[in-house]
Every structure is written in structure tokens, then in C-alpha cells.
């Protein structure tokens, strides 16, 4: 009996230790090392890619900088780890990175089975197809028998299978682990079609030898809500990442920008005052200073600024806001209030 009791206590202690480990404070770890480790793509223009000096830029990159500004008051206290689609979730679960901000689709399986938490949607997207103009194809329904290039380890393969099966068409997948390998294979004519998120097609088209020779077909075959991801088991860190995203969206809605944020501190609007830490102790509830959102906006900008700077109509990608416009401007971008 004593032995059984001892074993039972040991099992409970082991379970307790496992829970404690799962709930270990990422914020404390981040503060201790002095920076946030952010997992990004291996090079997706407009979202996360190094420039010719090795500096990472893009929508996903700027989000990590915003979190760093919220935590440290300094957007530069972040380091970037380029990850393939295949290795990204392992890197996050293992603790190699603190946030995954890498054009990753929020799905039920990933949310429930992989030990992950999606902090929200940074970019609403959908999967599409790119072909050479010389093929004369104007619709994805004309792709019967096509060889399709894509990334392995993504929802893209599953969406392609669903699309071709539902339309009773044949196809062959030519899959690669790295995005640049996919682009190279397609550009060299080793497949007829390149498929990924439409934002990714716009980005990767810029890497091709003759970008103007390719066209994105009109069909959108999936919903791809892309957003930052953290590990299960650390609600405080989840809240910090989630509410940083919400703060950036709310800032745009309230007209608070990186340029006017100091002046906006004098506003009499209660929502703006709460956002910028003038009223309430919302930062303290996250374990941060009450100027957490002010710092993120001041150093990186609101959601609209970040979007326009990296992927908007005046950038090489030229992506219209579309679904990513604010809910009161024709889109579905919406954030809960800070109150």
C-alpha cells in the first residue's frame, strides 16, 4: 500500500511538474535573455524577408517588432529565425522561438492538436493559382491534368486535393520543402501551376525571371486566416501577443498613428486614453507597463501603417486592403475593445 501511495504521489508530482513546465513564464524568459525570438519565413517579400543588408522586413516581421516594443519599449529587441513550413511548429513547441509570425494558417487541427494558440488574424488570405500567360488558361477549372508546384507540410496540398477532387479533375503534385525551391521549379518549367496563398503568389512572382509573364487566376479556393502563433500553456504570453495585435487594429480605427501618438495622449476620448495608458492599468494586467500599446504604436505604427508599408498598393506587391480593411471600411478586420 505504501509503495502504491508513493507511486501515486510520484505520478501526481510528475503531472504537476509537466503542467508547470507547460505554463513556464515566456515573458520572464524573454526578459531574462533580453529579446524575443521570432520565427519567420525563409524569405517571403512583403511578409518576412531579409534585405540586401540582412535586415528583416515585412508585415510578419513588424508584428514581432511591435511585441518587442510592447514588452521592452524597444522594437529592436527581437531576433529572427527563418523556418520552413515543415519545421515551424516543432521550433515553436520546443521553445526555439517565442512567437511564430510566419504566414501560418489558423486551422482547427493546428489549434487543437498541435499544442498551439493562434493570437488572431494578421492577414486574411485565400489560396490561388499562378500560371504562365503563354498557356492561355483563364480559369482554374481548365487545369485538368496539370502538374502543380507547392510547399510540403502545408494546408496548400490539402486544399489542392479538395479542389481537384470536387471538380473531378486529375493533377500531379510537385512538392518541395523550401518556398524558393518551389518558385525555382515553377520558373524553370518543371510544373504548369504554382499554388499557395494569393499574397504569397504576389510576393514570389517578384522573384521570377520575368514576372510579367505570369498571371494569378481569379479563383480563390480556400480561407487562409494567417496569424501569429504561441505555445499552449502560457496564458500571459498568449494575452500579450493577442492584445498587441488588437491594440494595433484599434489604433487604426481610433486614428492613432506613429506620427500623432504623442499628441493623442492629450485626447479626451476614453477609448484612446485607455489604449495609450493615460487611463486604467491595462498594461499592468498583462505584466507590462501601461504604455505597452503606446510603445508598439510609436515605434512600429498602427495596423494600417504596417500594412501599407509592407504589402499595400504603393509597394511592389500592390495588395489592396480588401478583407483586411477595417470592419467599418468594407473589410472584416476587427478587434475587441480595450476597457
C-alpha positions as CSV (number, residue, x, y, z in Angstrom):
1,X,0.0,0.0,0.0
2,X,2.8,2.4,0.9
3,X,4.5,1.6,-2.4
4,X,1.3,2.3,-4.3
5,X,0.8,5.5,-2.4
6,X,4.4,6.6,-3.2
7,X,3.9,5.8,-6.9
8,X,0.6,7.7,-7.0
9,X,2.2,10.8,-5.3
10,X,5.1,10.5,-7.8
11,X,2.7,10.4,-10.7
12,X,0.9,13.4,-9.4
13,X,4.1,15.3,-8.9
14,X,5.2,14.4,-12.4
15,X,2.0,15.7,-13.8
16,X,2.3,18.8,-11.8
17,X,5.8,19.4,-13.0
18,X,4.7,18.9,-16.6
19,X,1.9,21.4,-16.1
20,X,4.4,23.9,-14.5
21,X,6.8,23.4,-17.4
22,X,4.0,23.9,-19.9
23,X,3.0,27.1,-18.1
24,X,6.5,28.4,-17.6
25,X,6.6,32.1,-18.0
26,X,7.7,33.0,-21.5
27,X,7.6,36.7,-20.5
28,X,10.1,36.0,-17.7
29,X,12.3,34.0,-20.1
30,X,12.2,36.8,-22.7
31,X,13.1,39.5,-20.2
32,X,15.9,37.4,-18.8
33,X,17.6,36.9,-22.3
34,X,16.7,40.5,-23.3
35,X,15.0,39.8,-26.6
36,X,12.1,38.0,-28.3
37,X,13.0,35.1,-30.7
38,X,10.6,35.3,-33.6
39,X,10.1,32.5,-36.1
40,X,9.6,33.8,-39.7
41,X,9.6,32.5,-43.2
42,X,12.7,31.7,-45.2
43,X,12.1,34.7,-47.4
44,X,8.6,35.9,-48.4
45,X,8.8,39.5,-49.8
46,X,6.4,41.9,-48.0
47,X,5.8,39.5,-45.1
48,X,9.2,38.4,-43.8
49,X,12.4,38.6,-45.8
50,X,15.9,40.0,-45.3
51,X,17.0,43.0,-47.3
52,X,20.4,43.3,-49.0
53,X,22.0,44.2,-45.7
54,X,20.5,41.3,-43.8
55,X,17.8,43.3,-42.0
56,X,14.5,41.5,-41.8
57,X,11.4,43.4,-43.1
58,X,7.8,42.7,-43.7
59,X,4.3,42.5,-42.2
60,X,5.1,39.5,-40.0
61,X,8.4,41.0,-39.0
62,X,6.9,44.3,-38.0
63,X,4.4,42.4,-35.8
64,X,7.2,40.8,-33.8
65,X,8.9,44.3,-33.5
66,X,5.6,45.6,-32.1
67,X,5.5,42.9,-29.5
68,X,9.2,43.7,-28.6
69,X,8.2,47.4,-28.3
70,X,5.3,46.4,-26.1
71,X,7.5,44.3,-23.8
72,X,10.7,46.3,-23.8
73,X,9.8,49.7,-25.2
74,X,12.3,48.9,-27.9
75,X,11.3,47.3,-31.3
76,X,14.9,46.2,-32.0
77,X,14.9,43.7,-29.1
78,X,13.9,40.8,-31.3
79,X,15.9,38.2,-33.3
80,X,14.6,36.3,-36.3
81,X,14.8,32.6,-37.0
82,X,13.9,31.6,-40.6
83,X,11.9,28.4,-40.6
84,X,10.5,26.2,-43.4
85,X,6.8,25.2,-43.3
86,X,7.8,21.7,-42.2
87,X,9.9,22.8,-39.2
88,X,8.0,25.8,-37.9
89,X,5.7,24.1,-35.4
90,X,8.4,22.0,-33.9
91,X,10.5,25.1,-33.4
92,X,7.7,26.8,-31.6
93,X,6.7,23.8,-29.4
94,X,10.4,23.1,-28.5
95,X,10.9,26.7,-27.3
96,X,13.4,27.5,-30.1
97,X,11.2,30.5,-30.9
98,X,8.8,32.5,-28.6
99,X,6.4,33.6,-31.4
100,X,5.8,32.1,-34.8
101,X,4.9,35.0,-37.1
102,X,5.2,33.3,-40.5
103,X,2.2,33.4,-42.9
104,X,0.6,30.5,-41.0
105,X,-3.0,29.4,-41.5
106,X,-5.2,29.1,-38.4
107,X,-7.0,25.7,-38.6
108,X,-8.8,23.5,-36.1
109,X,-6.1,20.7,-36.2
110,X,-3.3,23.1,-35.6
111,X,-5.2,25.0,-32.8
112,X,-6.4,21.8,-31.0
113,X,-4.0,19.0,-31.7
114,X,-0.5,20.6,-32.1
115,X,-0.3,22.4,-28.7
116,X,-0.6,25.9,-30.3
117,X,-2.6,29.1,-29.7
118,X,-3.3,31.5,-32.6
119,X,-3.3,35.0,-31.3
120,X,-5.6,36.3,-34.0
121,X,-5.6,37.1,-37.7
122,X,-2.9,39.4,-39.1
123,X,-3.8,38.9,-42.7
124,X,-6.9,37.4,-44.3
125,X,-6.0,35.4,-47.4
126,X,-7.1,32.6,-49.7
127,X,-5.3,30.1,-51.8
128,X,-4.9,30.7,-55.6
129,X,-3.1,29.5,-58.7
130,X,-0.5,31.1,-60.9
131,X,0.2,30.1,-64.5
132,X,2.2,31.3,-67.4
133,X,0.3,33.6,-69.7
134,X,1.5,31.6,-72.6
135,X,-0.7,28.7,-71.5
136,X,-3.8,30.7,-72.4
137,X,-5.5,29.5,-69.2
138,X,-8.0,31.9,-67.7
139,X,-9.6,29.7,-65.0
140,X,-8.5,27.1,-62.5
141,X,-11.3,24.9,-64.0
142,X,-9.1,24.5,-67.0
143,X,-6.2,22.8,-65.1
144,X,-7.2,19.2,-65.6
145,X,-4.1,17.1,-65.8
146,X,-1.8,19.9,-64.6
147,X,1.4,19.4,-62.7
148,X,1.2,21.6,-59.6
149,X,4.2,23.0,-57.7
150,X,3.7,23.7,-54.0
151,X,5.3,23.5,-50.5
152,X,5.1,20.3,-48.5
153,X,3.9,20.4,-44.9
154,X,1.2,23.0,-45.5
155,X,-2.6,23.2,-45.9
156,X,-1.9,24.1,-49.5
157,X,-1.6,20.4,-50.5
158,X,-4.9,19.5,-48.8
159,X,-6.7,22.4,-50.4
160,X,-5.4,21.4,-53.9
161,X,-6.6,17.8,-53.3
162,X,-10.0,19.0,-52.3
163,X,-10.3,21.4,-55.2
164,X,-9.3,18.9,-57.9
165,X,-11.4,16.1,-56.4
166,X,-14.5,18.2,-56.1
167,X,-14.2,19.2,-59.8
168,X,-13.3,15.7,-60.9
169,X,-10.0,16.7,-62.4
170,X,-6.7,15.0,-62.4
171,X,-3.4,16.6,-61.3
172,X,0.1,15.8,-60.0
173,X,1.8,17.5,-57.1
174,X,5.4,18.5,-57.3
175,X,6.2,19.4,-53.7
176,X,9.3,21.0,-52.1
177,X,10.2,21.9,-48.5
178,X,11.5,25.4,-49.2
179,X,9.5,28.1,-50.8
180,X,12.4,29.2,-53.0
181,X,12.7,25.7,-54.3
182,X,9.0,25.8,-55.4
183,X,9.5,29.1,-57.2
184,X,12.6,27.9,-58.9
185,X,10.9,24.7,-60.1
186,X,7.9,26.6,-61.4
187,X,10.1,29.3,-63.0
188,X,12.1,26.6,-64.8
189,X,9.0,24.9,-66.2
190,X,9.1,21.8,-64.1
191,X,5.4,22.2,-63.4
192,X,2.5,24.0,-65.0
193,X,1.0,25.7,-62.0
194,X,2.2,27.3,-58.8
195,X,-0.2,27.4,-55.9
196,X,-0.1,29.0,-52.5
197,X,-1.8,31.8,-50.7
198,X,-2.6,34.7,-53.1
199,X,-0.4,37.0,-51.1
200,X,2.4,34.5,-51.4
201,X,1.9,34.3,-55.2
202,X,2.2,38.1,-55.4
203,X,5.3,38.0,-53.3
204,X,7.0,35.1,-55.1
205,X,6.2,36.4,-58.5
206,X,8.7,39.2,-57.8
207,X,11.4,36.6,-57.6
208,X,10.8,35.1,-61.0
209,X,13.0,35.9,-64.0
210,X,10.2,37.6,-65.9
211,X,7.3,38.4,-63.5
212,X,5.1,39.9,-66.2
213,X,4.9,36.5,-68.0
214,X,2.8,35.1,-65.2
215,X,-0.8,35.6,-64.1
216,X,-2.8,34.7,-61.0
217,X,-6.1,33.0,-61.9
218,X,-9.3,34.5,-60.4
219,X,-10.4,31.6,-58.3
220,X,-9.8,31.6,-54.5
221,X,-10.2,28.1,-53.3
222,X,-9.9,28.4,-49.5
223,X,-10.0,30.5,-46.4
224,X,-6.5,31.3,-45.1
225,X,-6.6,33.3,-41.9
226,X,-2.9,34.0,-41.3
227,X,-1.7,35.0,-37.9
228,X,0.9,34.8,-35.1
229,X,1.1,31.7,-33.0
230,X,2.3,30.9,-29.5
231,X,2.5,27.7,-27.4
232,X,-0.4,26.3,-25.4
233,X,0.1,26.6,-21.6
234,X,1.2,30.2,-21.1
235,X,-1.9,32.4,-21.0
236,X,0.1,35.5,-20.0
237,X,2.3,35.4,-23.1
238,X,-0.8,34.5,-25.2
239,X,-2.6,37.6,-23.9
240,X,0.4,39.8,-24.6
241,X,0.7,38.7,-28.2
242,X,-3.0,38.7,-28.8
243,X,-3.6,42.2,-27.3
244,X,-0.7,43.7,-29.0
245,X,-2.4,42.7,-32.3
246,X,-5.7,44.1,-31.1
247,X,-4.0,47.3,-30.0
248,X,-2.6,47.9,-33.5
249,X,-6.0,47.3,-35.1
250,X,-7.8,49.5,-32.5
251,X,-5.2,52.2,-33.0
252,X,-6.0,52.4,-36.7
253,X,-9.7,52.5,-36.0
254,X,-9.2,55.4,-33.5
255,X,-7.0,57.3,-35.8
256,X,-3.9,56.9,-33.6
257,X,-0.7,56.7,-35.7
258,X,3.1,56.6,-35.1
259,X,3.1,60.2,-36.1
260,X,0.4,61.6,-33.8
261,X,0.5,59.2,-30.9
262,X,2.1,61.7,-28.5
263,X,-0.5,64.3,-29.3
264,X,-3.2,61.7,-29.0
265,X,-2.2,61.2,-25.4
266,X,-4.0,64.5,-24.7
267,X,-7.2,63.3,-26.2
268,X,-10.4,63.3,-24.2
269,X,-11.7,60.2,-25.9
270,X,-11.8,57.5,-23.2
271,X,-11.0,54.7,-25.7
272,X,-7.8,56.5,-26.9
273,X,-6.8,57.3,-23.3
274,X,-7.2,53.6,-22.3
275,X,-5.3,52.5,-25.4
276,X,-2.3,54.8,-24.7
277,X,-2.1,54.1,-21.0
278,X,-3.4,57.5,-19.8
279,X,-6.3,55.9,-18.0
280,X,-6.6,52.5,-16.4
281,X,-3.9,49.9,-15.7
282,X,-4.4,47.6,-18.7
283,X,-0.7,47.1,-19.3
284,X,-0.2,46.1,-15.7
285,X,-2.8,43.3,-16.1
286,X,-0.5,41.9,-18.9
287,X,2.6,42.1,-16.8
288,X,3.8,45.1,-18.8
289,X,3.9,48.9,-18.3
290,X,0.8,50.8,-19.0
291,X,2.5,52.3,-22.1
292,X,2.8,48.9,-23.8
293,X,0.4,49.8,-26.6
294,X,1.8,53.4,-26.9
295,X,5.3,51.9,-27.4
296,X,4.1,49.5,-30.0
297,X,2.3,52.2,-32.0
298,X,5.0,54.8,-31.5
299,X,7.8,52.6,-32.7
300,X,6.1,50.4,-35.4
301,X,2.8,52.1,-36.3
302,X,-0.9,51.0,-36.3
303,X,-2.1,48.1,-38.4
304,X,-2.8,50.3,-41.4
305,X,0.6,51.8,-41.3
306,X,2.2,48.4,-41.1
307,X,0.1,47.0,-43.9
308,X,0.7,50.0,-46.3
309,X,4.5,50.0,-45.6
310,X,4.9,46.3,-46.4
311,X,2.3,45.0,-48.8
312,X,-0.1,47.9,-49.6
313,X,-0.9,49.4,-53.0
314,X,2.2,51.5,-53.1
315,X,4.6,48.6,-52.5
316,X,5.9,46.1,-55.1
317,X,3.2,43.6,-54.0
318,X,0.5,46.2,-54.6
319,X,-2.1,44.4,-52.4
320,X,-5.4,46.2,-51.9
321,X,-6.7,46.1,-48.3
322,X,-9.8,44.0,-49.4
323,X,-10.9,41.8,-46.4
324,X,-8.0,43.3,-44.4
325,X,-9.7,46.7,-44.4
326,X,-11.3,47.7,-41.1
327,X,-14.8,46.4,-40.4
328,X,-16.2,50.0,-40.8
329,X,-14.4,50.5,-44.1
330,X,-15.6,47.4,-46.0
331,X,-13.3,44.8,-44.6
332,X,-13.5,42.3,-41.7
333,X,-10.5,43.5,-39.6
334,X,-12.0,43.9,-36.1
335,X,-10.5,43.9,-32.6
336,X,-12.2,43.7,-29.2
337,X,-12.1,46.9,-27.2
338,X,-9.6,47.8,-24.5
339,X,-11.7,48.6,-21.5
